[in-house]
Amino acid sequence: MASRSRRRLRVALAVSTAAIAVAATAVFTMDANAAVPSAPAGMTTVFSDDFTGAAGTGLNTANWLYDIGTSYPGGAANWGTGEVETMTNSTANVYQDGGGNLVIKPIRDGAGNWTSGRVETQRTDFAAPAGGKLRMEARIQQPNVSGAAAAGYWPAFWALGAAARPVGATNWPSIGEVDIMEDINGRSSVFSTLHCGTASGGPCNETTGLGSGEHACSGCQTGFHTYAVEYDRSVSPEQLRFYLDGSNYFTLNSSQLDATTWNNALHHGFFMILNVAMGGGFPAAFGGGPTSATQSGVPMLVDYVAVYQSSGGTTTPPTTTPTTAPTTTPPTGTTRDAFSRIEAESYNAQSGTTTETCSEGGQDVGYIANGDWLQFNNVNFGTGGVKDFLARVASGAGSGVSGLVEVRIDSRSNAPIGSFALANTGGWQTWTSIPGNVSSVTGTHTVYLTFSSGQPADFVNVNWIQFRK
């Protein structure tokens, strides 16, 4: 993706082999196939794949899509990293082994050209609801190769913000990249990183990102290990925690970044990616490759992938109690039904927006950019709670422009109860309905739609919203 070619070079060069040698050694198991674990306490399983297909078969394309070639359409060349392989959907490179594993195998042909595999989840809505948690996990054996034969190998398990997909990740890194497991050159280690902010420098130190550095993983090449990230919005400050075999070895707190950067990177859906790259900037920081000595055909094995989620709840309160109770001005006017369509142009108050004729009839609210908002009074959610919300939106935003649509109640300064990310949909009147997870709400409230983006340009039009039970 854009500007990833130089990422991690500074942190990578700063980490020494000696530091790895003294790091904690992880426990591993040689069991080549384990069932997808039950959801952790308080969470539910929202996606999983145990790769139980017949030997030599491709992936279930209801769950996965194949990346093909050397870039996203319209995206940065060589996947933005300088890697040298061509990704394919061939079962020579990507297949199920009949023993419960996904195999991603890089292969060099007689002319020295490399092919490999890179697959993404079809779903882009893996998100932590406000007040809840999201856990993305996989059990993986890294390619069993080391030394000179491993030069250039770059296996990875990672996730990109949903808004990357419509624009070929040209809006990287503002939409967030979470690297859950990366290893390079067969070093028996793991790197984890959050990429965010601007493409060079900025609050996230790009193109390096905010990373764990190199963490030892003894036996990563010879056995399976569990790699996971947990995004926790039930605590304050919010946390992004990385795990190896259940042990939390790296944590980022939302207090380490400004709220806009953190929210743009994480307050939305993600899709997951599994791939084995060859070469590029990251392996180059540790000696480079591939070379003539690099061994062809050593696969990454994936036993399972799972996503777990907990429902939204109340954020952990601050340790100090306010001296006076906060007050909220009660909404006034006619009551609205949260579960019926609320036309965007029926707002009670707004900032920065304009109504216009809508191609679907009536009017929409357009010219929406970072910092704009809409207010809807007296929205009645009843007593049974709410599951999610649906928004009818369109965008003709330029390349690299995207943003967040967030729902808040009672005050624009309150934490959002739900959100989704959006990039170009094909035009300012090319409408699509996008769902967003939302915390459970009851009673009657003032509802705010707020809009944030890492760029000043307009990024969304809104026709209507509707909450769903």
C-alpha positions, 0 to 999 in steps of 0.5 A: 500500500501507499508509502509502506515501502520504507516502513519499520526501517528505523525501528528494525535497524535499531533492534539487535540480534542480542536483544532477541536472544535475551527475550522471553521464549514462547511455548509452542505446540507441534499439533498441526490442527486444532479446533477454533477455540470458543470465544473468550469470556464475555465475547462471541465468535463473529467469524471463523475459518478452520480450513477443512477443505479437501487437499489441493482445493482453493479457499471458500470465496464466500469468506475470502478474496484473492489479491492478484498481481503486484498491486491493488488496482490504482494502488501503489506498485509492488503493494507499496512495500517494494516486495518482488513477488506476483500474487496469484489465486493458483492452488500452487500458491494458495490451497487447503492441505486436507489436514485442516490448514491453509497453505500460502507458498511462495515459488520461484520459477526457472527465470528467478521470478517469484509468485505467492499468495495474499488473501483477504476476508470478504467482510470489512466490518470487524469492529469494536463497538463503543464500550466493547472489544474486538479480538482477531486471532490466528494460529500459524506456523511461519515458513520453516526456513532460516539463515541464507535460505530464508532471505526475503521471506516476509509472512504476515497476518494483519488488518486494514481499515475498511475504507482502504478497499474502495480506493486501493489503500491510497488513503493509507495510513490514516485509515489504520493498519494493524500488523498482528504478526510479521516475521522477516528472513526466518528470524524466529521472531514476531513484529506487531505494529499500528500504522496511522496518521499521515504517510510520512512522519506525523503522530504515528512516526510513519512509515515506521509506525508504532511498533513492538520492535522485534519480539523473540518467538522460539520455534515459530518456524517449526511449530504453530503459535497463536497470534492475536490483537485485542482492541478494547474500548471498554477501558479508559484510555482505550487499548490495543493489545498484542498477544503471542500464545496468550501472553500480552507482549505489547500494548498501545493506549489511546492516550499516546495519540490525539483523539482524531488520529486514534479514532480514524485508525481504529473506530471502524471496521477492518478486513484481515489479510494473510500473505507471504511477501518476498523481499521489500523494505522490511526484509532489506533492513535485516540483510535483504533478499531474496537471493540466489540462496533463498529456498523456494516453496517453503509455506506459511501454514494457517490452522484457523482464523477467528474474530471475537467481539463483545457487545458495547457497554459502559466505558470504565469510569474515571477514578475521580467523581465529579463534584457536580452531576453533569446536566443534559438539556432534554430534547424538545419537539416531536418524537421520532421513531429510531427504527423508522427511517430518519431523513437526513434533511429533517435535522433539527440543527447542523453545522457545515452541511448543505441540502441538495436534490437527491437522485433517489428522490427528495433531498440529501445532506451533502458537502460534508467534511471533517468536523461537520455534524447533524442533530436529530431531537427526540429519537425514541429507542424504546425499551428493547435495545438496538443492534445496529444502524444503517446509513444511506450514503454516497461519496465522490471523494477523491483518491486517498480521501475517506472518513468516519460517520459516527453516531453519538447521543445527547452530546457531540462530545460524548463517545460515539455509540457506533460508526463506520468508515467510508471512501468513494462509492463511485459518485456523489449520487451513487448510493449505498447502504452501510451498516454500523455496529452500535451500543445498546440504547434505550429511551429517548435521546438527541442523536448526533451524526458527526463526521471526521476525516484526516483530510479537509475535503468533502467525503460523504453525502447522507440520504437517511439513517435507520436503527435496527433491533 
